[in-house]
Amino acid sequence: MKNRILLLVACLSACTAASAQLHSTTTSNDTTHNVVEKLKTIVPRSFSQKKAAVEIDGIAYSLNAKKQTATVVARAEGYADSLVVPNKVTSDSVTYYVEEIAQAAFKGSSELTSVTLPSSITKIGAEAFSDCASLVSVTLPKTLETLPNALFADCPSLTAVTLPTRLKKCGTAIFRACTSLEEITLPQGMATIPSNTFYDCAKLQRVTIPNSVKKIDNGAFANCHALQSITIPPSVKTIGNNAFRSCAVLDSIILPNAAQDLGSGAFQGCSNLRTIKLPAGLKEIPSDFLADCPELTAITLPNSLKSIGSGAFRGCAGLTEITIPVSVKNIGSNAFDACASLQRVEVRSATPPSISASTFSKFTQKEGTLVIKSTAENAFLLDKQWKKFLNTEFF
């Protein structure tokens, strides 16, 4: 208040000085222009357009007088209990329409349990509800088309959120570490499930992915320990790095043929994964793709495959045999290392694929059997790495 009074006094003094100057001189219009410009520097434009934050019925707002809009902002003491945000508020006999939720507006409100937002909301800032330990449910406007980064991140009590039907785009990590969230339906129209969207959602069991989704980004479902099955629609073309890493109870997966861009470690550490169907036409299995999947006992590699990345099947202790298609030219280091049960490796090509000293474990080389074409025997015997297999059969 003291600052406002000082500002008004300064403005009045400037006006008085300007008036005296205008009455005591007969100079040109340039002098008048200079005085006006001086006044502009003393009285900021925003002074008449924006008001300081006010609190109305327990909710803090930033008001914009020119636009007659209100933005919900943070309170020093946070928010508590169930909160219903109105679509408009009145201050000093002026009506303001509530259109925005500021960045981190409710962040850290440990006693806030539920929030209902009005249909007038058009924008929500990043982390608006993050770190709200007791938040159970949030009702969002159906008309929202975008949601910001980390919107509900670290809300361990959150169990129910209905996403807007018009939603097209989400920021990253919006549900990160929502450890009580059990199911969610993504609306038709979403094109990407962004990185870390459901990272560390330990109780997430059911997710409905619409046919509009083309990309599942890095870490989107990583550490979802309760996710037993998921249907990936045929529209998906990209599955990012670590997208399903450490989904401990995921037991089977079918990848659509469109999914030709697969990220490293996408299913690494899925300790209960027993079956996976790779896309037809796939050219590369990336590094660590199925590493540390001990329950995987068999897999069919597509005939289009050209490369198997380093560590791709490392630690697949239950894998007993593998057939390498004729199209494969390169198999990376440690690709089949620590595959304690791998005893049969069949290579369909007459030309030995390039491998390193660590591609296969010593167990497989000493105890397993290499199966090759009879006409390819010399080529494999002359290869520095393939000749380490002690047992050979022919087809």
Sequence and secondary structure as in RCSB ss.txt:
>XXXX:A:sequence
MKNRILLLVACLSACTAASAQLHSTTTSNDTTHNVVEKLKTIVPRSFSQKKAAVEIDGIAYSLNAKKQTATVVAR
AEGYADSLVVPNKVTSDSVTYYVEEIAQAAFKGSSELTSVTLPSSITKIGAEAFSDCASLVSVTLPKTLETLPNA
LFADCPSLTAVTLPTRLKKCGTAIFRACTSLEEITLPQGMATIPSNTFYDCAKLQRVTIPNSVKKIDNGAFANCH
ALQSITIPPSVKTIGNNAFRSCAVLDSIILPNAAQDLGSGAFQGCSNLRTIKLPAGLKEIPSDFLADCPELTAIT
LPNSLKSIGSGAFRGCAGLTEITIPVSVKNIGSNAFDACASLQRVEVRSATPPSISASTFSKFTQKEGTLVIKST
AENAFLLDKQWKKFLNTEFF
>XXXX:A:secstr
 HHHHHHHHHHHHHHHHHHHHHHT    HHHHHHHHHHHHHHS GGGGTEEEEEEETTEEEEEETTTTEEEE   
TT  EEEEE  SEEEETTEEEEEEEE TTSSTT TEEEEEE  TT  EE TTTTTT TT  EEE  TT  EE TT
TTTT TT  EEE  TT  EE TTTTTT TT  EEE  TT  EE TTTTTT TT  EEE  TT  EE TTTTTT T
T       TT  EE TTTTTT TT  EEE  TT  EE TTTTTT TT  EEE  TT  EE TTTTTT TT     
  TT  EE TTTTTT TT  EEEE TT  EE TTTBTT TT  EEEE  SS  B  TTSB HHHHHHSEEEE GG
GHHHHHHSTTGGG S EEE 
